[in-house]
């Protein structure tokens, strides 16, 4: 990417982060709803800390930190950079203020603009690589900002809306205009296939190296599981039948008292779902959302199917061009647009659990230095998700993207796509 293009991409990404904050009141920026989530103010500061720490500190000859305390407060998990303020206590910080954090962002943006202005492509090849990583890092946090705000607002008994609902042509206030037909299954022959990123454009280090995988023949559903289908699982005692669950999953169901996906609440005999637009009735044609790996695996077993491996998912998606932007701008997954046999809803609705644990590809080597901590050290006790969600920023989508979360995580936009072996 040329310097001018990089500077424009940087500016657009930074502007989007602040635009996502426009619906918020200042009180919304500072609260932390659970240890896995972070206050919006922290996301804004941490993404700024990334550029200051990994770009400005390396490239400015007279570098001075904006505030030396920020080096600890907004370091997430980079142990080789220094200490970090405990993640679970980020919501206890009332200072620096929100205004202070915006001042920090704008000061670093000015210094980055100066850096773009005086660097040539020959001088800044390594810096440009880190800036591009930082832009993609900020895009990840833009999605996290939305998921964390949603969880925060869910904890409020007023169930406030982040933004107004913009009616989608496929839905009404009472439900879907047309329930989808039973899903089609698309067959693949398997064999030796290649997966992983080929490095023609940006990718995170965990997406490579590209390598060969032997796949057995398999079938995959052309659309995502709907809330109506998941309701059938619930009504059939899905959350009360231990034979459907992995042992650790059943223990989690019992300990956490799960009876429905996260953000569902039963009122007067009807299921309601909390969204970024507030509380609204469950729409049976929409993709079910906010389910854990355990719930996805149990539903698949109840259905007589299974979850796809990440290699199967990538092979199925490899010949379909990703959308360049989410399908919509109101941050909620939408029903399938048609009932054709082609694969649909791969991107822009919800992240899809796979049966694959998050482990390194053959030949994977973490990057040298502190940035080697970005992905590699989390390759333990996580499962891979593929696709992208309605909260994923435009341009942050590709078939090789490996998202990952623990098996009990539910606050992300996570869903189910079924696979099965040939009959």
Buried (B, 14 or more C-beta within 10 A) or exposed (E): BEBEEBBEBBBEBBEBBEEBBEBBEEEBBBBBBEEBBBBBBBBBBBBBBBBBBBBBBEBEEEEEEBBEEBBEBBBBEBEEBEEBBEBEEBBEBEEBBBEBBBBBBEBBBEBBEEBBEEBEEEEBEEBBBBBBBBBBBBBBBBBBBBBBBBBBBBEEEEBBBBBEBEEBEBBEEEBBEEEBEEBBBBEBEBEEBEBBBEEEEBBBBBBBBBEEBEBEEBBBBBBBBBBBBBBBBBEEEBBEBEEBBBEEBBBBBEEEEBEBBBBBBEEEEEBBBBBBBBBBEBBBBBBBBBBBBBBBBBBBBBBEBBBBBBBBBBBBBEEEEBBEBBBBEBBBBBBBEEBEEEBBBBBBBBBBBBBBBBEBBEEBEBBEEBBBBBBBEBBEEBBBBBBBBBBBBBBBBBBBBBBBBBBBBBBBBBBBBBBBEEE
